[in-house]
Amino acid sequence: MTTLPNTVQERLALPGPAPTSAPTPGELLGIIRRRIVLITILFIFLAGAAGGGFYAWWRYFPKYRATALVEMVSNRPHTELSVELRNLPEREQERFMLTQSFVVKSPTVLSAALQDEDIQRTSWYKDLPVYRNPLLVLTDELVSAPMRGTNFLSVSIATRSPKDPDVIVNTIVTKYINTVLAQAAEPYEKDLRDANASLKVLDDTLVQKRADLLALSETIQGGGVPAGWSTISQQGAMYAQQAAELQMQLAQVIPLRNFYADGSALTAEDVAAAEADPYVAQLSAGVFSLTQQRDVLLQRLGPKHAGIRQFDDAIRIAQQRLNEARSDALRQRRELMIDAVETAHANLTAALTSATENLLQTESEQKENNRRLFTFQLQQIELARLEQNRQELRDYIDELKRLTAANTAMTIRVQQPATEPLGRAEPSLLMLPVLLALALMLSVGIGVGLDLLDTSVRTTQDIVRYVQVPLLGVVPDADDEEVRLDHVELALLTAPQSMTAEAFRQIRANLQYSAPAARQRSIVVTSPGPGDGKTTVACNLAIAAAQAGRRVLLVDANLRRPCLGEHWAGVEDRGLTTLLIGEGALTDLAVKTPIPNLHVLGSGPMTPNPAELLAGDAFQAFLAGAVQKYDQVILDAPPVLLASDPTVLSSQVDGVIMTVRAKTNSRGAARRACALLASVNAHIFGAVLNAAQVTRGGYFREQLRTYYDYQPPQLGRGKS
C-alpha cells in the first residue's frame, strides 16, 4: 500500500444512518416508468371494474330522490299569565331546527307513517325483505337536515322506483306535522288545567268573602255601614291619614339624614351651591384670569422666564386660596344642610308622635266600632282585588283555550311538497370520472408502493442515495445483451464490441479519474454477498487496464472459494498461499495471459486460516513487491458480509471497489458492507452496479438500442 496523501476526491465519510427522506419527484417518475406495465394492467382492471360497477348501478340499481321543504318557526314559551309569543334567538332557533330534524326520524313519526296505506302500497315497502325491519330501513334511508341560515327543514329519501319517494316523504311530513303540533299544544293544555283549578279555588274564596262582609256590616252600630261613620271615626281616619303622610315624609328624610351623617358626603347640589358662593366665584375668576394672562405671555416668553415664574407663583397662591374658600363654602353648606335635615327630622318625629297620640285617643273612644269599620273596609278592598284577579284569570283561560284550539305554539308550513323525481339522483355521471381517477391513483399507488417496498438496490440512484458511495459504472445484465456473451467474466476478450465490454471500459475511465494513479496501485474488488459478480468486475477491470497499457497483476485473494482458475487457462494449484508460506516466488507463480501486460496469480492450496495468513507480514511483503513490479494489482476478495478477509485486505491496499448486484443485494446489506470496510479506515473508490436489467424506465433500454445502432455495420447485431 502506498503512503501518498489522499486527495480531496478520495476522502470518504463513514456511512451514517440510512436516509429516510421521501423520494424526489424525479425518482417517483422513474418508479412509474419502471412499473408502467403493472400500473397499466391494474388501471385497466380497476377502471373496467369501476365502469362495470357504475353501469350496473346506473342500469339496475338507480335511485330516485324526492325532497320536501318544511318551514318552521318555534315561539318562545310563554310566562305565567302571559300569552305573548316571541321568536327564538338565532342560536336557539338553530338548535331547535336540529332537534326537529331528529324528531322527523323518531320512531313515533316513522311508525305512524309506516302504518299509512299510501306507504304500504309503494314498491319500496312491498320489496322489503321479510327479515328486514321497515322502521330500521326507513330510519337509515331517510335524510332529514336543516338548511343552514334558513328556517327550512329538508326531508328526502331515495328509492329505486321513481313513483315512491314523493309519496313516502309527503306522508312522513304530514305525520310529523300532526305529531309536533299535538306535542306543541300539550304545555298550553296543562296550563289550562292548572288555571281552571285556580279559578275554582278563587270562586270559593269570593263566596266566603262576600258572606263574611255581609255578616260584618250587620254588626256595625247605626244599622249599616254609612250610619256607622261618626264624627270621631272620621277624625280617626283623618289622623290615620296624617300619620301615614308623616311616616312617608319621615321615610324620605331619614336617608338624607344618614347621608349627611358621613362628614365628607356631599351632593351635586351642595357642590354647585359652594361654587355659587360670591367669594369662591371671585377667586375662581381670578385664577382663570391669571391663567389666561400667563398663556398669552408664554407665547412670547419661554416657560423658564422670570415673568412666567411670577405668574406661576401667583396662580399657585390664587389656586390655594380658591381651594381653601371652596373647602369653607362646602363645610358651611354641609353644616347648613345637617341642621336643616335634623330640624326636619325632629319636627316630623314630633308631628308623627302627636298624630299617633290623637289617633289612639280617637280609637279608644270608639274602639270597637272603628275596628269593625276598618275591618269592613279592608275586606271590601280584598274583595275587589280578588274579583279583579278572577277577571284576569278568566281572560287568561279564554286565551289558552284559543291557543290550544289553534295550535299556535309553533308555526309550520310545507313550503315545497315532494314531487315525483324527473331523473336519477344516484348514481351521478360525475362519479364516473371520479371512479376512473381513483382507479388510476390506486394503480399508481400500488405500483409505487410495490417499488418502494422492494429494498433491493436497483438503480444508480439507490447506490448514491442509500449506499452513499460514488458510482463507478453500471454493467448491464448479460441476458439483455444483443450479442451473445458465452463468458461474461472475460467480456472484453470474447465480445469486445458489446455493451458490457464498453461498460467495463467506462468503469476503468471513471476509476482513473477518481484518484491519482499513484493512489490506485493496489485495489480490492469485493461485494456484500456471493454471486454478485465481483470476479466478473475484477477480471474485466484487469483486462481493461492491461489494454490501456498498464502492467496489471490479477490476484485471486478469495482463499475460501477461488474461481479465477475457472476463467484463466494455466492457473495452477500453486498460487498466493504458496507464495505466502515461502514455497515460491511471484515471478514463478504469476501466469501470463493472452493479453499483454496482464498476469494472473491463483489462490493456491486451501488454508484453514486465510484471514491470519492475509494479515501477516508475508502478505504485506508480497503486496509491496507486486506494487513495485506492476502498475496495478487487482485482488479478487471474498464477500464482505461472509468473511473477514476483505476487511483485512482493504486496510492494506489503496482502495476498494464494491460490486453490488441489481435486484439481488438489499440496500441494508450494501450499507453494512461499506460500514465494515469504513470501520478499518478502508478507502472506497466507489461501487459498480452489476447486472442492471433492461426495464421500462431503466438505464439500458435506449442505451443498448442506440449503442448497437451506432456500431459499424460489419459487426452485425442480434444474438447468434
Order of alpha helices (4+ residues) and beta strands (2+ residues): alpha-alpha-beta-alpha-alpha-alpha-alpha-alpha-beta-beta-alpha-alpha-alpha-alpha-alpha-alpha-beta-alpha-beta-alpha-alpha-beta-alpha-beta-alpha-alpha-beta-beta-alpha-alpha-beta-alpha-beta-alpha-beta-alpha
